[in-house]
Amino acid sequence: MELKKSEIKFTVELDEKNLPKKIKWNASDANFDGEKECNSMLISVWDKTDKVTMGIDLWTNEMMIQDMNVHFYQTFQKMADTYLRSTSNNDISKMIKNFAENFGKKCNEEKK
């Protein structure tokens, strides 16, 4: 029996300086048709052979600083949730959530 496969695809349009102008993505299991556009993406993958995290971090020139702050805040919250689900370590998950809260407060202070 063949295992089910899923595909996630990112398309990045570059400007004349090779900087991201548009980022689009779609997934074979998504609950929408076609591509969705985004202004920022952070992808981390664990290389099981080299035991190192590799990442792709891209954003367009349309990504506003306030939106980037929210993106990072939500990413930290998501990291805490994922860490808890994968390790059952509530203490460290709470540490990550506390960091996210402090990060959010600092971003809101600088916004004023």
Secondary structure, DSSP 8 states (H G I E B T S, - for coil): -------EEEEEEE-TTS-EEEEEEEETT-SSSS-EEESEEEEEEEETTTTEEEEEEEE-TT--HHHHHHHHHHHHHHHHHHHHHHH--HHHHHHHHHHHHHHHHHHHHHH-
